[in-house]
Amino acid sequence: MMSATSTLALTHFVTLADSFDKDKVTPGVLGFIVFAVIGGAVWLLMKSMNKQMKKVDFEETPAPDSPEGTKPAATAKGAKGAQPTG
């Protein structure tokens, strides 16, 4: 059951609904606002994602069986016979 207050509030919307063309359907201002808010949220998320991705420091290590993966002992840090710099 509807109360008297809600009935009075809805009667104003019924008169507004009769004045619109029933053959024409448009999203209206509310549709534009929702679309704009979603677009803004996506833009902010993309901006944040790019900022976080720039912080990532990824350097792939070579495979152990490849020739680049093995270092000679003379160039390894702390190897015997290495000359101190300075």
Secondary structure as a PSIPRED ss2 file (coil, helix, strand):
# PSIPRED VFORMAT (PSIPRED V4.0)

   1 M C   1.000  0.000  0.000
   2 M C   1.000  0.000  0.000
   3 S C   1.000  0.000  0.000
   4 A H   0.000  1.000  0.000
   5 T H   0.000  1.000  0.000
   6 S H   0.000  1.000  0.000
   7 T H   0.000  1.000  0.000
   8 L H   0.000  1.000  0.000
   9 A H   0.000  1.000  0.000
  10 L H   0.000  1.000  0.000
  11 T H   0.000  1.000  0.000
  12 H H   0.000  1.000  0.000
  13 F H   0.000  1.000  0.000
  14 V H   0.000  1.000  0.000
  15 T H   0.000  1.000  0.000
  16 L H   0.000  1.000  0.000
  17 A H   0.000  1.000  0.000
  18 D H   0.000  1.000  0.000
  19 S H   0.000  1.000  0.000
  20 F C   1.000  0.000  0.000
  21 D C   1.000  0.000  0.000
  22 K C   1.000  0.000  0.000
  23 D C   1.000  0.000  0.000
  24 K C   1.000  0.000  0.000
  25 V C   1.000  0.000  0.000
  26 T C   1.000  0.000  0.000
  27 P C   1.000  0.000  0.000
  28 G H   0.000  1.000  0.000
  29 V H   0.000  1.000  0.000
  30 L H   0.000  1.000  0.000
  31 G H   0.000  1.000  0.000
  32 F H   0.000  1.000  0.000
  33 I H   0.000  1.000  0.000
  34 V H   0.000  1.000  0.000
  35 F H   0.000  1.000  0.000
  36 A H   0.000  1.000  0.000
  37 V H   0.000  1.000  0.000
  38 I H   0.000  1.000  0.000
  39 G H   0.000  1.000  0.000
  40 G H   0.000  1.000  0.000
  41 A H   0.000  1.000  0.000
  42 V H   0.000  1.000  0.000
  43 W H   0.000  1.000  0.000
  44 L H   0.000  1.000  0.000
  45 L H   0.000  1.000  0.000
  46 M H   0.000  1.000  0.000
  47 K H   0.000  1.000  0.000
  48 S H   0.000  1.000  0.000
  49 M H   0.000  1.000  0.000
  50 N H   0.000  1.000  0.000
  51 K H   0.000  1.000  0.000
  52 Q H   0.000  1.000  0.000
  53 M H   0.000  1.000  0.000
  54 K H   0.000  1.000  0.000
  55 K H   0.000  1.000  0.000
  56 V C   1.000  0.000  0.000
  57 D C   1.000  0.000  0.000
  58 F C   1.000  0.000  0.000
  59 E C   1.000  0.000  0.000
  60 E C   1.000  0.000  0.000
  61 T C   1.000  0.000  0.000
  62 P C   1.000  0.000  0.000
  63 A C   1.000  0.000  0.000
  64 P C   1.000  0.000  0.000
  65 D C   1.000  0.000  0.000
  66 S C   1.000  0.000  0.000
  67 P H   0.000  1.000  0.000
  68 E H   0.000  1.000  0.000
  69 G H   0.000  1.000  0.000
  70 T C   1.000  0.000  0.000
  71 K C   1.000  0.000  0.000
  72 P C   1.000  0.000  0.000
  73 A C   1.000  0.000  0.000
  74 A C   1.000  0.000  0.000
  75 T C   1.000  0.000  0.000
  76 A C   1.000  0.000  0.000
  77 K C   1.000  0.000  0.000
  78 G C   1.000  0.000  0.000
  79 A C   1.000  0.000  0.000
  80 K C   1.000  0.000  0.000
  81 G C   1.000  0.000  0.000
  82 A C   1.000  0.000  0.000
  83 Q C   1.000  0.000  0.000
  84 P C   1.000  0.000  0.000
  85 T C   1.000  0.000  0.000
  86 G C   1.000  0.000  0.000
